């Protein structure tokens, strides 16, 4: 699974933010990694240097093999908290979509003997 991390300039002020967030997201969705081809993580500060409550946002888009992309966005006071919330929401949606597909798999119909 390929992971792409994007952020605006105000978020990248801290050390190893990309590694921390990627590790947190991978931990939450580890059981789905073999079913995903790509993961895009976008973090941003929505009002820049002004500060504020819940002004950090994290959008994660997962691309399951052979299915439509699934995207989520969450807000929090820090980018790490927003990423954890977004990863949790994404894990729930992946379970709903990929788990449903697995539950609906049927064994092949046996050929009828004539």
Wavefront OBJ file of the C-alpha trace (Angstrom):
o trace
v 0.000 0.000 0.000
v 1.348 3.367 -1.032
v 0.955 6.268 1.421
v 1.044 9.905 0.336
v 1.223 12.677 2.961
v 0.320 16.298 2.189
v 0.208 19.329 4.473
v 0.189 23.088 4.405
v 3.189 25.111 5.570
v 1.759 25.988 8.988
v 1.378 22.322 9.980
v 4.899 21.225 9.117
v 6.414 23.345 11.910
v 6.871 20.353 14.205
v 9.428 17.593 13.841
v 8.447 14.289 12.254
v 4.737 15.158 12.034
v 4.408 13.100 8.838
v 5.927 9.994 10.447
v 3.784 10.314 13.600
v 0.549 10.736 11.695
v 1.316 7.995 9.169
v 2.157 5.581 12.004
v -1.077 6.414 13.855
v -3.173 5.942 10.710
v -1.437 2.672 9.762
v -2.050 1.329 13.268
v -5.807 2.028 13.047
v -6.279 0.494 9.595
v -3.663 -2.270 9.728
v -6.183 -5.061 9.151
v -7.238 -3.493 5.823
v -3.761 -2.780 4.391
v -3.762 -5.797 2.080
v -7.059 -4.614 0.521
v -5.903 -1.013 -0.095
v -3.767 0.173 -2.983
v -3.222 3.750 -1.828
v -3.790 6.015 1.147
v -3.691 9.820 0.939
v -3.417 11.856 4.129
v -3.967 15.625 4.022
v -3.493 17.790 7.134
v -4.098 21.514 7.309
v -4.629 24.425 9.648
v -7.871 25.952 8.435
v -7.342 29.457 9.801
v -3.562 29.685 9.662
v -1.685 31.607 12.354
v -4.860 32.964 14.004
v -5.385 29.922 16.209
v -8.711 28.656 17.418
v -10.683 25.646 18.534
v -10.931 22.657 16.191
v -9.040 24.519 13.475
v -6.796 21.602 12.462
v -8.233 19.206 9.902
v -7.186 15.800 8.595
v -8.646 14.275 5.452
v -7.817 10.671 4.623
v -8.735 9.001 1.354
v -8.379 5.241 1.062
v -8.461 3.483 -2.284
v -9.578 -0.126 -1.959
v -8.614 -2.437 -4.816
v -11.523 -2.742 -7.212
v -13.815 -0.351 -5.305
v -14.617 3.355 -5.066
v -12.370 5.566 -2.908
v -13.483 6.211 0.658
v -12.751 9.594 2.210
v -13.191 11.079 5.681
v -12.436 14.458 7.265
v -12.173 15.220 10.980
v -11.322 18.373 12.955
v -9.550 18.810 16.297
v -7.299 21.186 18.230
v -4.122 19.415 17.020
v -3.250 17.671 13.763
v -2.386 14.491 15.684
v -5.833 14.385 17.316
v -7.539 15.136 13.992
v -5.569 12.322 12.337
v -6.503 9.830 15.095
v -10.186 10.759 14.779
v -10.069 10.527 10.978
v -8.289 7.146 11.119
v -10.928 5.799 13.507
v -13.753 6.981 11.267
v -11.998 5.544 8.209
v -11.582 2.167 9.932
v -15.335 2.099 10.640
v -16.180 2.926 7.023
v -13.720 0.371 5.673
v -15.249 -2.269 7.938
v -18.688 -1.353 6.663
v -17.665 -1.465 2.988
v -15.077 -4.235 2.916
v -16.708 -6.300 5.648
v -20.019 -6.147 3.807
v -18.369 -7.334 0.598
v -16.815 -10.254 2.469
v -20.128 -11.204 4.108
v -21.823 -11.215 0.710
v -19.318 -13.556 -0.905
v -20.922 -16.842 -1.760
v -19.447 -20.170 -2.571
v -19.653 -21.065 -6.235
v -22.851 -22.826 -7.169
v -22.318 -26.488 -7.778
v -23.045 -27.648 -11.273
v -26.325 -29.446 -11.601
v -26.096 -33.045 -12.594
v -28.472 -33.993 -15.365
l 1 2 3 4 5 6 7 8 9 10 11 12 13 14 15 16 17 18 19 20 21 22 23 24 25 26 27 28 29 30 31 32 33 34 35 36 37 38 39 40 41 42 43 44 45 46 47 48 49 50 51 52 53 54 55 56 57 58 59 60 61 62 63 64 65 66 67 68 69 70 71 72 73 74 75 76 77 78 79 80 81 82 83 84 85 86 87 88 89 90 91 92 93 94 95 96 97 98 99 100 101 102 103 104 105 106 107 108 109 110 111 112 113 114
